[in-house]
Amino acid sequence: MPHTVALLAAASEDQGLGGTFRIVLLAALVGAVLLAWFLLRGYRGNGDDGGND
């Protein structure tokens, strides 16, 4: 049993690009939300703005 615990501990330390991938994925999601907000805010109230372009 001690060999299994040591093997699991060693495997959990070497995760590769897991943390980096999470950061990149989170940044992409935040960027997509900001881009959608920026693009869609121009369509708000276009019918009632008095013709100001």
Secondary structure, DSSP 4 states (H G I P E B T S, - for coil): -HHHHHHHHHHHH--TTHHHHHHHHHHHHHHHHHHHHHHHGGGTT-SSSTT--
